[in-house]
Amino acid sequence: MTVAAGGEGDQAGFAALFGVLDLLAGVAVRVGGGWGVDLLVGRVTRAHHDMDLFVPSAELDEALRRLGAAGFSVVDDETPCRVVLASIRGRVDLGGIDYRRGGHGVQADASGDIEIFPAWGWTERVVAGRRVTCLSAEAQRLEHRGYPTRPSDAADLASIAHIDEPARFDPTVRRVEDDEADLVEGIEEASDRLLEPFGAWPLPASCPESKAAERARTAATLVAGRPPVGFARVEVVDGHPHLGQLSVLPEYGRLGIGTSLVAAACDWARRRGHRLITLTTFADIPFNAPFYRRLGFRHLREEEIGPELRQVISDEADLERFGRCITMARTLPDGDRSAAADGWRSHQRA
Ligand SMILES: CC(C)(COP(=O)(O)OP(=O)(O)OC[C@H]1O[C@@H](n2cnc3c(N)ncnc32)[C@H](O)[C@@H]1OP(=O)(O)O)[C@@H](O)C(=O)NCCC(=O)NCCS
């Protein structure tokens, strides 16, 4: 959607932003934060402390080189997720986004926290004859959730309150609601189809006894999306949280939702004082053990396996005919650092 906003009179108000965009000409820059709000409404609504700009991760180095050549120096470096620079022109908060199939973007920091930028979360505005891509009003509202509202946030939300965009996929990770149980079962069944090219589909249905045991062990079901498009089931086994199931609908696959759900499950466990989370998975399917390994899970040694986990492994023994299964665990960090329990907003405004 492209909406012309403002007239020539706005050029002066937007000069600071446009000056930086000029320095980055040719780089695919997108605008968020307060300046993004101003682009949406077509006027400068308030004084800005910084400019929240996003560039594709692959272009981050080039953007840094251009800004460096123009006198900006780095004041905070979280490459490749985010770099903050400052000069007499002001402060620029530059985020690197890894755009995926379908235009969805993922921003990940070194600790594995991720933020998803859905393709629909961007819009175009023409201000003073210049076409700029910025966060949509709906994406701005999502960005403003989950942290205490400052006066500048309240002003931003008020400025865009009248902009009515259709609600679309909400990627927030949250607890499942009572009437979503069937949907969650459906997601598991639909996502298992992803195993077909690896010769692991259809999987045998669980017997009623192991289904009941699984239900009894379940401590939390976390879902992504409203309605849900993915879920993580956290069970308690030998006193440890155990990721009993992780599923994402194939049409929403490879957008970082699975990673976000794992992060949320780990965060759920860590907040309850657990230092370890376990799981069982196929060893050789790329989105199973190799995926978990990248998220910090390691192979759990035989002597580390407790009696209840041994029972789970034995209940799943017939999966071995589809491929080698392994048991993995991740040590959870101590402390009270907020992780990506919310798939949209994670570290950005911590
Ligand atoms: C595992 C699962 C939940 C991942 O969900 P997701 O939202 O796609 O996960 P992410 O986008 O965070 O990351 C997926 C990663 O797995 C790997 N992956 C996924 N599909 C792949 C494929 N067909 N070939 C190679 N690698 C693949 C990639 O490394 C991918 O990351 P990338 O897109 O950055 O390269 C989903 O694939 C699923 O539901 N699978 C079926 C059920 C299952 O196997 N569950 C896990 C075992 S309990």
The ligand as a MOL file (V3000), in Angstrom:
LIG
                    3D

  0  0  0     0  0            999 V3000
M  V30 BEGIN CTAB
M  V30 COUNTS 48 50 0 0 0
M  V30 BEGIN ATOM
M  V30 1 C 10.8420 -28.3470 13.4580 0
M  V30 2 C 9.8690 -27.2130 13.1110 0
M  V30 3 C 8.9720 -26.9340 14.2960 0
M  V30 4 C 10.7090 -25.9500 12.8030 0
M  V30 5 O 9.8070 -24.8640 12.6440 0
M  V30 6 P 10.2030 -23.5600 11.8010 0
M  V30 7 O 9.2610 -22.4760 12.1590 0
M  V30 8 O 10.3620 -23.9170 10.3690 0
M  V30 9 O 11.6460 -23.2550 12.4250 0
M  V30 10 P 12.6450 -22.0590 12.1010 0
M  V30 11 O 12.1300 -21.2380 10.9820 0
M  V30 12 O 12.9410 -21.3910 13.3880 0
M  V30 13 O 13.9970 -22.8140 11.6550 0
M  V30 14 C 13.9260 -23.9750 10.9260 0
M  V30 15 C 15.3450 -24.4120 10.5750 0
M  V30 16 O 15.3250 -25.8200 10.3840 0
M  V30 17 C 16.0910 -26.1340 9.2050 0
M  V30 18 N 15.1900 -26.6350 8.1930 0
M  V30 19 C 13.8450 -26.5820 8.1750 0
M  V30 20 N 13.3830 -27.2620 7.1140 0
M  V30 21 C 14.4460 -27.7190 6.4620 0
M  V30 22 C 14.6160 -28.4950 5.2970 0
M  V30 23 N 13.5820 -28.9470 4.5970 0
M  V30 24 N 15.8660 -28.7750 4.8940 0
M  V30 25 C 16.9390 -28.3150 5.5810 0
M  V30 26 N 16.8350 -27.5900 6.7190 0
M  V30 27 C 15.6070 -27.3160 7.1430 0
M  V30 28 C 16.7400 -24.8640 8.7550 0
M  V30 29 O 17.9900 -24.7650 9.3800 0
M  V30 30 C 15.7960 -23.8060 9.2800 0
M  V30 31 O 16.4240 -22.5920 9.4940 0
M  V30 32 P 16.6520 -21.5940 8.2090 0
M  V30 33 O 15.3190 -21.4360 7.5530 0
M  V30 34 O 17.1450 -20.3370 8.8810 0
M  V30 35 O 17.6750 -22.2460 7.3430 0
M  V30 36 C 9.0130 -27.5480 11.8690 0
M  V30 37 O 9.8730 -27.8710 10.8120 0
M  V30 38 C 8.0800 -28.7180 12.0910 0
M  V30 39 O 6.9650 -28.5570 12.5790 0
M  V30 40 N 8.5320 -29.9510 11.7030 0
M  V30 41 C 7.7130 -31.1380 11.8440 0
M  V30 42 C 7.6530 -31.6070 13.3040 0
M  V30 43 C 9.0450 -31.7820 13.8780 0
M  V30 44 O 9.9510 -32.3240 13.2500 0
M  V30 45 N 9.2270 -31.2870 15.1130 0
M  V30 46 C 10.5170 -31.2550 15.7930 0
M  V30 47 C 10.8840 -32.5310 16.3680 0
M  V30 48 S 10.0850 -32.7520 17.9320 0
M  V30 END ATOM
M  V30 BEGIN BOND
M  V30 1 1 1 2
M  V30 2 1 2 3
M  V30 3 1 2 4
M  V30 4 1 2 36
M  V30 5 1 4 5
M  V30 6 1 5 6
M  V30 7 2 6 7
M  V30 8 1 6 8
M  V30 9 1 6 9
M  V30 10 1 9 10
M  V30 11 2 10 11
M  V30 12 1 10 12
M  V30 13 1 10 13
M  V30 14 1 13 14
M  V30 15 1 14 15
M  V30 16 1 15 16
M  V30 17 1 15 30
M  V30 18 1 16 17
M  V30 19 1 17 18
M  V30 20 1 17 28
M  V30 21 1 18 19
M  V30 22 1 18 27
M  V30 23 2 19 20
M  V30 24 1 20 21
M  V30 25 1 21 22
M  V30 26 2 21 27
M  V30 27 1 22 23
M  V30 28 2 22 24
M  V30 29 1 24 25
M  V30 30 2 25 26
M  V30 31 1 26 27
M  V30 32 1 28 29
M  V30 33 1 28 30
M  V30 34 1 30 31
M  V30 35 1 31 32
M  V30 36 2 32 33
M  V30 37 1 32 34
M  V30 38 1 32 35
M  V30 39 1 36 37
M  V30 40 1 36 38
M  V30 41 2 38 39
M  V30 42 1 38 40
M  V30 43 1 40 41
M  V30 44 1 41 42
M  V30 45 1 42 43
M  V30 46 2 43 44
M  V30 47 1 43 45
M  V30 48 1 45 46
M  V30 49 1 46 47
M  V30 50 1 47 48
M  V30 END BOND
M  V30 END CTAB
M  END
